[in-house]
Amino acid sequence: MIQERVGLLLQAIMQKGELLEENIKIIEDFFQKSIEYISIVVSLEITRLTAKNYLNGEDYRRFVEEMDRKRNIKYYNLLTSLQIINRLCDKCETQHFYVGADDHAAIGEFAGKVVQDLFSVGNVRPKLINLNDSGGSSSLETRFDNPLPKNLKGVY
């Protein structure tokens, strides 16, 4: 899902002669904001499950309100980053990263899918292939299911 969009966006950035390093930072910021938002949501849910057992009613309410305030800040940071990356997609004439509704639930669900996709990519097991099947000395190369385009090698 998101890996393909990143690859297409990076290709478009390079074809248009845009500032590569600056735009890579925009993409990385979007991923970081997605991770931060999901992290605060998970922390808030854990807190709701556990804190009510050791905090009294008023302390619990204040604690949850503070966590919710932090979640809102992370949400708006994510939303801003998403708007920036979608503007970059417009500039480069590529598909938006996100095309759904502008509400907490939909954007939160999208951020969850992004984080899940990143987790899946991080767990890809490389395939070792023999590049020299002719018998002589063999060398092995690591190949991934979705390699970067050749013109993007060395960017990361």
C-alpha positions in Angstrom: 0.0 0.0 0.0 2.1 2.9 1.3 5.4 1.5 0.0 4.2 1.7 -3.6 3.0 5.3 -3.1 6.4 6.3 -1.6 8.2 4.8 -4.5 6.0 6.5 -7.1 6.3 9.8 -5.2 10.1 9.6 -5.1 10.3 8.8 -8.8 8.0 11.8 -9.5 10.1 14.1 -7.3 13.3 13.0 -9.1 11.7 13.4 -12.6 10.5 16.9 -11.8 13.9 17.9 -10.4 12.5 18.7 -7.0 14.8 18.9 -3.9 15.2 15.3 -3.0 16.6 15.6 0.5 13.9 18.1 1.6 11.1 16.0 0.2 12.4 12.8 1.8 12.3 14.7 5.1 8.6 15.4 4.4 7.9 11.8 3.7 9.8 10.7 6.8 8.0 13.2 8.9 4.7 11.8 7.8 5.7 8.3 8.8 7.0 9.6 12.2 3.7 11.4 12.9 1.7 8.3 12.0 3.8 6.3 14.5 3.5 8.9 17.2 -0.2 9.1 16.8 -0.7 5.4 17.0 1.6 5.2 20.0 -0.4 7.8 22.0 -3.7 6.1 21.1 -2.3 2.8 22.4 -0.9 4.4 25.5 -4.3 6.1 26.2 -6.1 2.8 25.9 -3.7 1.0 28.2 -4.1 3.9 30.6 -7.8 3.6 30.5 -7.6 -0.1 31.3 -5.1 0.1 34.1 -5.2 3.6 35.7 -8.8 3.3 36.8 -7.6 0.5 39.2 -5.1 2.7 41.1 -6.3 6.3 40.6 -9.3 7.7 42.4 -12.2 9.2 40.3 -10.9 12.8 40.0 -7.3 11.9 39.5 -8.3 9.3 36.9 -10.4 11.9 35.1 -7.6 14.5 35.0 -5.1 11.9 33.9 -7.3 10.7 31.0 -8.0 14.3 30.0 -4.3 15.0 29.9 -3.7 11.9 27.8 -6.6 12.9 25.5 -5.1 16.4 25.1 -1.8 14.9 24.1 -3.6 12.6 21.6 -5.3 15.6 20.0 -2.0 17.3 19.6 -0.5 14.2 17.9 -3.6 14.0 15.7 -3.3 17.5 14.5 0.4 17.0 13.9 -0.4 13.9 11.8 -3.2 15.8 10.0 -0.8 18.7 9.1 1.9 16.3 7.9 -0.7 14.4 5.8 -1.9 17.7 4.2 1.7 18.6 3.4 2.5 15.3 1.8 -0.8 15.4 -0.2 0.2 18.8 -1.5 3.6 17.4 -2.5 1.7 14.6 -4.3 -0.4 17.3 -6.1 2.8 19.1 -7.1 4.4 15.9 -8.4 1.1 14.8 -10.0 0.9 11.5 -8.1 -1.9 9.8 -6.1 -2.5 11.3 -2.6 -1.3 9.2 0.3 -4.8 9.7 1.9 -8.1 10.4 0.2 -10.6 9.6 2.9 -12.7 11.8 5.2 -11.2 14.5 7.4 -12.2 13.0 10.8 -10.3 11.5 13.7 -11.5 8.0 13.2 -10.8 7.7 9.5 -7.4 9.4 9.7 -6.5 7.3 12.8 -7.4 4.1 11.0 -5.3 5.2 8.0 -2.3 5.9 10.3 -2.8 2.4 11.8 -2.6 0.9 8.3 0.5 2.9 7.6 2.2 1.7 10.8 1.0 -1.9 10.1 2.4 -1.6 6.5 5.7 -0.3 7.9 5.8 -3.2 10.4 5.2 -5.7 7.6 8.0 -4.2 5.5 10.3 -4.4 8.5 9.6 -8.0 8.9 10.2 -9.0 5.2 12.7 -11.8 5.1 15.3 -11.2 2.3 15.6 -13.9 -0.3 19.2 -15.0 -1.1 19.7 -15.9 -4.7 22.8 -17.3 -6.4 23.9 -14.8 -9.1 26.4 -17.2 -10.6 24.8 -20.5 -11.4 27.5 -21.4 -13.9 29.5 -23.4 -11.3 32.5 -21.1 -10.6 32.7 -19.1 -7.5 29.2 -18.2 -6.4 28.1 -14.9 -4.9 24.9 -14.3 -3.1 22.8 -11.1 -3.3 19.9 -10.1 -1.1 16.6 -9.4 -2.9 13.4 -8.0 -1.5 9.9 -8.4 -2.8 9.5 -4.7 -3.5 12.9 -3.3 -4.3 13.4 0.4 -4.9 13.6 1.5 -8.6 17.2 1.4 -9.9 17.4 5.2 -10.1 16.6 5.5 -6.4 19.3 3.1 -5.2 21.6 4.9 -2.7 18.9 7.4 -1.7 18.4 5.7 1.6 
